[in-house]
Amino acid sequence: MRLSAVFGLFLVNYCSGDLMINITNLSVHYRESLALDEVSAFIEEGELIAVVGPNGAGKSTLLKSIMQQLKPSSGCIDLGHRCLKDIAYLPQSHQIDRQFPITVREFVSAGSWQRISFWRAFGCTEQRLLQEALHKVNLIGVDDRQISTLSGGQFQRMLFARMLMQDADILLLDEPFNAIDAQTTEDLMTVIHDCQRKGKTILAVIHDLALVRRFFPNVMLIATQLIASGTTETVMTGENLAKAGYQYLSSEMPPLNTECSVNSLSPTELPFYGRNIS
C-alpha cells in the first residue's frame, strides 16, 4: 500500500487504467461535515487491509465513496479497468431490515444477481455455488429459515455467504465483526483469508485493535485525514494512534504478536486492546 501524491483531480473515475484502487486527495462531506480530508492511498491487488480510526473518523465514508454511494467534494477514486460490479460491499448489519420476509437461501442467492442478472434462471451452477457458500460459513441446514429467526452470528455468516456468491475482485467490509461471538469471528476470518489467497483485495473497517494486530497485515489509520498507512507493525504505534485522537494510549506499545488475543493480554494492555472503536 503506497501513498499517492497527485494533486488537482476533481472527478471520480471508476473504469479506466490498470490500477486496483487509487485514491487521490479524496475529500467528502457527510451531513454538512467534513468526513474525509484529502485522503490519498494506492491499494494494491490482493492486499488485506484494516481501516481503523475513532468514531466519526470517516472509515465508513471511505467505503461508501468507493461504492459511489457518496459523492466526493474533490479528489479521485480510480478502480483501473474494474467497475462497481467487481466490488462486493458488506454493510453494517444494522442497516439491513431483518424483519423482511425472505429465507436465508433467497437472501444469499441474491448475491449472484450482478453476475447473472435478475432475469436469468438460477441454474445448476448457481445452486452449486450457493451450497458451497453456505458450507464455507457453516450455515448448511438453515437455508429454509426466515432471516428474522437467525442469531447475530448466523446473520453475519449469511451476509458473508451472499458476499461469496458475488465472487467479486474487491471486498469492502464495514464492521463485519461487530457484536458477534469469538467463534464466529474466527470462522469468518478464515473465510476472509481464503478470499485473499484467491487474489481478492479486501478492505475491512475494524474497531477491535487486537483483531487487527492478530489478523491484518496492513492498516489504514484514518481520523478524517490519513494518519498513516502501511504494515500493521509500522502503523499501529502509540505515536500514530495518539495522532488519531486516542489520548488514553501510552506512547509505548507492546510488540506485534500475530498470535495475541484479548485473553492473553496483561491488565495494563487491556484498556487499549480490549476496547472497541469505530
N, C-alpha and C positions, 0 to 999 in steps of 0.2 A: 504494500500500500504506500503510494508515494504522494506527496503533496504537489498540487498544481500551482503554478504562479502566473496564470494567464489572466489578463485584466480586460475589461471593456466589452464583454459579451452580454447581450441582453435578450437572448432568446433561449427557448428550450428545444433542443434538437434530439428527437427520440429515434431516428432511424438513419444515421449516416456514419460513415467511418468504420473502423475496426476495433474500437475500444470497448471494454466491458462496461464500466460505469465511470465516467469522468465528470466530476462536479467542480465547477469553476465559479468562484465568487458568488455563491448562491445566497441570496437574501430573500426571506419570506416573512410577510406579515400575516399574523393569525389573530382575528378578532381585534384588529387595530393595534396590536402589539407586535414588536419586532421579535419573531421567534427564532430566526436564523440570520446571522450577520456575516456575509461574505465568507461562507464556508467553502473550502476547496479541498478536494481529495480525489485521488485516482485509485479505484478499486480494481484489482486485477482478477482475471478469470480464475475460478477455483478457490478463492480466498474464503475463510471463515472468520467473520468479524463481529465482535460485540460492540454495540453502540451504547455508550454509558454516559450518564450525566445526571444532575439533580432534577428535581421536579421543575417542569416548565423550561427545560433546557433546549427543547426543540428536537428531541430524538424522534418522536412520532411524526413531527412535521417533516423531518428529513425523508422518512419512508413515504409519506403521503405525497411529497413533492416528486419523488422518483416515479410514483404511480400516476402522476399528473392529476391528482385529486386536489392539490393546492397549486395556485399559480404563483410563480416566483415574482417578487418585486423587481429583481435583477439577477443576472447570472445565467449560467448554462448547465444543463444536465444532458450529457451525451451518452447514449447507450450503444454507440457504434452501429453495427448492422442489425442489432436487435430492436424489437418493438415491445409494446406493452403486453402483447400476447405471450411473450417469452418470459414474463415475470409472474410468479405466484406470490400473492400477498396474503399473509395470515394476520388479520386484525386482532385487536384485543377482544377476548371472548365476550366481554360485557356489551360489545357493540352489536352482537348477534341476538336476534329475538329467539330465545329458547322455547317460547310457547307456540311458535309457528308449527302447524300440523304437518310434519314431514318425518319420514323414517330416516334412520341412520343410512340405509342403503341409498335412498333418494338423495340425501344431502351430499354424501360422498361422491355419488355418480355425477353430480352437477359439476364436479371439478374437471370433467372431460369435455365440457361444452366448448371451451376455447379451442380445443384441438379438433373436434369432430363436428362442431356446430350444433345448435339446439335441435335442428330438424332431422339430423341424421340418426338412423336406427342405432340403438345400443347393442352391438353385436357380440360375438363370442370373444373377440379380442378384448373389448372393454370389460366384459364380465370377468375375464381372467385377471385383468389389471385391477379391477375392483376387489376381488378376493385377495390378491397379493397385497394391496394397500391395507386392507382390514387386518390381514395376518401380521404385517410389519408393525402395526400399532397395537396388536393384541386385542382386537375387537371382534374376532370371529365368534358368532353365536348371538350377537346383539343387533345384527343389521336390520331386523324387522321391528325393533323398538322405536317408539317416538323419541325424538331428541330431547323432549321435555323430561323424560324419565332418567336421563343419564346423570351420573355424578359429575363433579367438576373435572376430575381426572379423565373420565371417559369422554366427556365433551371435548376436552382438549385433544385427546387421541383422535377423535373423529375429525377435528379441524386439520390435524396433520395428515390423516388419510385422504382428505379432499385435496390437500396441497400435493400429495404424491400423485394423485390422479391427473393433475395438470401437467406433470412431467416438464416443468419449466426449467430454463437455464439459470434463472436468478430467483432466489427465495428471499423474501422480505418478511421477517417475523417480528411482530410488535408485542413484546412482553409475553412470549409463549409459555413461560413457566409461572405466571402469576397465580397464586392461590391454589396450587396443586401439590400433591404429596411427593415425597422424595423419590419413591419408586417410579412414579410416572415421569418425573423429571429425568431420571437415569435412562429410562426406556426411550424417551423422545430424543434425548441427546444422542443415543445410539443411532436413531433414525437420521438425525442431522449429520452425524459423522459419516454415515453411509452415503448420504447425498453428496457430501463433499468429495468422498473418494470417487464418486462417479463424475466429478468435474464440475459440479454445480457451485455457483457463487452465492454465498449466504451472508446476509446482514441481519442481525438479531438485536433488538432493543432488550437489554438485560438489566435488571435492577439489583440482582444478588451478586455482589462483587466476589464472593467466594466461588460462586459458579463460574464467573468469568475467568478467574485465575486458574480454575481447575480444567476447564474445557475449551477455552477460546484462545487460539494462538495470537490473534490480532485484536486491537481495540481502537475505536474512535471515541475520544473523550470530548464531549460537547457541553458547553454552557452558553448557549446562543452562538458563540463563536467556537471554532475548533480549537480546543486547548492543546491536544496532542493526538497523533495517530501513529501506529506502528505496532511493534510486537507488544504483547501484554506486559512483559518484564520491563520494557523501557517506558511504557505509558503509565502503568499503574503504580506510580511513585507517590509518596506523600506530598512532594512539591507540586506535582501536576494536579492531584486531587484537591489540594488546598486552593490552587488557582481556579478550579472549577466551582469552588464555594463550600467545600467540606472542611470547615474550620475546626471541627472536632477531631480531625485526624491528626495523629502525630507525624512529625517530619520523617521519622524512621519507620519504614515499612519492613515487615518480615520478608525473607527471601521467597521468591516464587517457588511453589511446590505443586507440581501437577497432580499430586495425589491428595492435596489438602481437602478437608471438608470442615463444615462448621463444628462438628462434634470433636474434631481433633485439635481445635484451636484453644489457646490459653485464654483465661478470663480477660487479660489485657488486650487481646486481639478481637474479642467478640464484639465490642462496640462498633468496630469497622466491618468485620466480615459477616456478622450476623444481621446486619441492618440492610433492609431492602430499600432501594432508591428507585426513582423512575423519572 
